[in-house]
Amino acid sequence: MNRIKQGKTLHAVTIHGGVVYTSGLVADDIDTDMGGQTRQICEKVDDLLKEAGTNKTKLIRAQIYITEMSKKPDMDTAWLDWLGDDLPCRCTVGVDDLGDPRRLIEVVITAAQ
């Protein structure tokens, strides 16, 4: 097992058995809109997957948590612009709180290495 980018309470990535698992990824600039936060997270995913020896074409699954389902189309647009045709399995769940009222989205990724 390999772990990447240790924080105070978790690692950003754990790799086991050729599978890459991320923790919940959020935008750094939470004063931007849903599309902007989604694009920031996609950039983080690219960077973390590269560090783990893989890329977005090998995504298996994405769990997406958003605080405003009315903004889901904005998230979908940014998500699809980033992914192209390599779509993973995905669920999008509406939640009440992601720790700050300005935080609109959190994403958890699973990918093949």
Secondary structure in CASP SS format (residue, H / E / C, confidence):
PFRMAT SS
TARGET T0000
AUTHOR 0000-0000-0000
METHOD secondary structure of the structure
MODEL  1
M C 1.00
N E 1.00
R E 1.00
I E 1.00
K E 1.00
Q E 1.00
G C 1.00
K C 1.00
T C 1.00
L C 1.00
H E 1.00
A E 1.00
V E 1.00
T E 1.00
I E 1.00
H E 1.00
G C 1.00
G C 1.00
V E 1.00
V E 1.00
Y E 1.00
T E 1.00
S C 1.00
G C 1.00
L E 1.00
V C 1.00
A C 1.00
D C 1.00
D C 1.00
I C 1.00
D C 1.00
T C 1.00
D C 1.00
M H 1.00
G H 1.00
G H 1.00
Q H 1.00
T H 1.00
R H 1.00
Q H 1.00
I H 1.00
C H 1.00
E H 1.00
K H 1.00
V H 1.00
D H 1.00
D H 1.00
L H 1.00
L H 1.00
K H 1.00
E H 1.00
A C 1.00
G C 1.00
T C 1.00
N C 1.00
K H 1.00
T H 1.00
K H 1.00
L E 1.00
I E 1.00
R E 1.00
A E 1.00
Q E 1.00
I E 1.00
Y E 1.00
I E 1.00
T C 1.00
E C 1.00
M H 1.00
S H 1.00
K H 1.00
K H 1.00
P H 1.00
D H 1.00
M H 1.00
D H 1.00
T H 1.00
A H 1.00
W H 1.00
L H 1.00
D H 1.00
W H 1.00
L H 1.00
G C 1.00
D C 1.00
D C 1.00
L C 1.00
P C 1.00
C E 1.00
R E 1.00
C E 1.00
T E 1.00
V E 1.00
G E 1.00
V C 1.00
D C 1.00
D C 1.00
L C 1.00
G C 1.00
D C 1.00
P C 1.00
R C 1.00
R C 1.00
L C 1.00
I E 1.00
E E 1.00
V E 1.00
V E 1.00
I E 1.00
T E 1.00
A E 1.00
A E 1.00
Q C 1.00
END
